[in-house]
Amino acid sequence: MPRLDGHFWSCSCAHGGRHPKYLKASAGGLAAKVGEMISSSVSSPSLLVDHSGVTTDPSQRGRSTGTSGHSSGSSHANSWHHHLVQRSLVLFLVGVVLALVLNLLQIQRNVTLFPEEVIATIFSSAWWVPPCCGTAAAVVGLLYPCIDSHLGEPHKFKREWASVMRCIAVFVGINHASAKLDFANNVQLSLTLAALSLGLWWTFDRSRSGLGLGITIAFLATLITQFLVYNGVYQYTSPDFLYIRSWLPCIFFSGGVTVGNIGRQLAMGVPEKPHSD
């Protein structure tokens, strides 16, 4: 009996010594199998397709990426063109309204004279003046933010509609002064309007691009006006600068700055122009 007890005791001790090792080995194998299952499930193509919808085929992935990029680019281009048309229409209407109102002041004061056969019933203005001024306003209003973008100098001075409305009011006041104020000679009136026009630019713009574009617009518009008056389309009373009044470039300059501010304000928040590949 002592031998049998000793035998069982030794067997139980031997099994007890081997059991922890067996548990460790089985636990290690189980962990390895679980790790393999997790890694295989993560890298499985079927799971990737089912759960994320992304294919592992490089050609398929390239086609899907190209399709999504093309669709997003086309939608961005459509949005940019839509905003461009909207801004053009708004600027055209602004130019038409300003032309009707301001030209009425000039005609009432007999500063500008049109032949009777071309005078229209609306605001006693020639029919071609509003559409021409509307087109010019659309071009100038779109040109200002475009030049700012190309120069890398976005205009941020007084970018609010309240400032734009005050600029329009000052521009109408300058034009009204050119028709209403009486000076001893046109030189004094021209110097006064030039100072007011520069004051308008300094108050509401203060950008080099705005100053350069305003001067360019005044120069080109003056040349076109000289050509029209020379060909008898209309005329100015008491011309002192070839065929026109010497203060007219000041009106064109302040008008360009005003329309440019309107165009810049309309361009705020508009997506950038898409680049063609």
Secondary structure, 3 states (H helix, E strand, C coil): CHHHHHHHHHHHHHHHHHHHHHHHHHHHHHHHHHHHHHHHHHCCHHHHHHHHCCCCCHHHHHHHHHHHHHHHHHHHHHHHHHHHHHHHHHHHHHHHHHHHHHHHHHHHCCCEECCHHHECCHHHCECCHHHHHHHHHHHHHHHHHHHHHHHCCCCCCCCCHHHHHHHHHHHHHHHHHHHHCCCCCHHHHHHHHHHHHHHHHHHHCCCHHHHHHHHHHHHHHHHHHHHHHHCCCCEECCCCECCECCCHHHHHHHHHHHHHHHHHHHHCCCCCCCCCC
